[in-house]
Amino acid sequence: MPAIIECVPNFSEGRRKAVVDKIVFSIRSVPGIKVLDIEMDVDHNRCVVTFTGGKDNIQEAAFRGARAASELIDLNKHKGEHPRMGALDVLPFVPISGVNIDDCIEIANKVGARIAKDLKIPVYLYEAAAKKPERKNLENVRKGQFEGLRELIRTDDSRYPDYGPRMLHPTAGAVAVGARMPLIAFNVNLRSTDVAIAKEIARKIRSSSGGLPHVKALGFKLENRGMVQVSMNLTDYGITPISIVFEEIEKEARERGVEIAESEVVGLIPLSALCDATARYLKLHSFSSDQVLERRIWG
Amino acid sequence: MPAIIECVPNFSEGRRKAVVDKIVFSIRSVPGIKVLDIEMDVDHNRCVVTFTGGKDNIQEAAFRGARAASELIDLNKHKGEHPRMGALDVLPFVPISGVNIDDCIEIANKVGARIAKDLKIPVYLYEAAAKKPERKNLENVRKGQFEGLRELIRTDDSRYPDYGPRMLHPTAGAVAVGARMPLIAFNVNLRSTDVAIAKEIARKIRSSSGGLPHVKALGFKLENRGMVQVSMNLTDYGITPISIVFEEIEKEARERGVEIAESEVVGLIPLSALCDATARYLKLHSFSSDQVLERRIWG
């Protein structure tokens, strides 16, 4: 099976479609790259491009995107609600199949080093690619944004970039390059109108309050449906599978005399997460995503 | 998402590799066709080719395979353990994605009519494509085999072909063309050494003794593992999903004081069967296989 890596660059341009088109064109110009999605946000003045490729062409496409952004976007003129520090602002690599997070960390390092060297843009490594623990969190990396970082990068030793010059690129700023697991947006709806129960369960299961690792969770009321919702992002389903999250919520709900009404996956889910869930449900031993018929056809 | 149809022709040649190679070459010569598997069986003197394609090219590839077989295989000289009536013996079309069984019945009719017309080979439609109820079962269609059918096709009105001449092709015989759902081979192992329990549960759930529709099941002892097994073929997981089969066996086992140890999928499973199982397990509402990340990449 061929390696598949996803790359999800965020560019600081969400209004001028011609600029976004040129950036995407530069990404698409690399053979074997598939652009899955382009989302422009006018208020944030930002766009998110999702594309996939193999171990080598993903690097080339990411670099061409970075280069195009540095030629087309001037952060001195950029206004938008979303925090940002670069023309290409963040550049995460995500393992989809036939590769793991370590491969993506290696790719982040190679692409980061090349952006720094060829484009003279300082590069910070974040999330799984971070070399300093405080840089795992993107918000720490981006603190001060383009305007503030211009000074800090030179004066504050904790803001030294991982690659490249200790000064911002005059128009393209700096870029955060990282590696992370695919994210699953997963909501579970409870047959209750008491939002306190959803909030309590969310607190119980989320990582930040000592629950399951790699789970972000909040409780909401679904006014029109007479239900409450535990709304989640699963940030590493390899460590905490979706089935474990579901069963944990089921247990917590049962203890409070509440039933799960239904759940939903918002957006995309990787095939291997589906395989995990099915294997757990059916007690399958030695099941592999290679057994999925479509993989033979597509792979 | 593009339509994907699987075609699994069985040819009456399992010994002369050069002949099989030529047949497969003729199938592969159609653009967009992907050959997934070729299995030659020396004892049966038969080979099974598995390939996929879209609505149109699958027809062309199937026809070219039929033509090549009719030019290369002489059934008068064929000996093997497996029953057969044609050089190309059976030709089933299987819906994988973006198509349903009715599309495959239509394709079976078109390809069958073309084989009859262009190659002068009589064609019987079987399984879901059968026009007479008794022809649903392939064994009824093939009764008498090549040698016996030569006479019966002319003298027995019940053996009139669906397409083509009322006489066998002198060397290529006749062909059964059909449509069927993908088959899932699914085994469930019970923590028991009493094979009677596995046999009882198999009888309880299989279609032939009034159990679940589209389930074939037998009970076996797994001597070396201290377990017994309910071994199944699910012949239409759209009607009886794998999760229902699993839960039914779990219920029956529990009533007999026995636990499920583990289960296994032998060979391939279609993506939509995985999606069904996950959706049932996690109570997902409105989940679609379009949400599988890899489908976006591959599709």
Interface residues (C-beta under 8 A of the other chain):
Chain A: I4 E6 K34 L36 T52 I96 S97 P182 I242 S243 F246 I260 A261 E262 S263 E264 V265 G267 L268 I269 P270 L271 L274 C275 A277 T278 R280 Y281 L282 K283 L284 H285 S286 F287 Q291 V292 L293 E294 R295 R296 I297 W298 G299
Chain B: I4 E6 K34 L36 T52 I96 S97 P182 I242 S243 F246 I260 A261 E262 S263 E264 V265 G267 L268 I269 P270 L271 L274 C275 A277 T278 R280 Y281 L282 K283 L284 H285 S286 F287 Q291 V292 L293 E294 R295 R296 I297 W298 G299
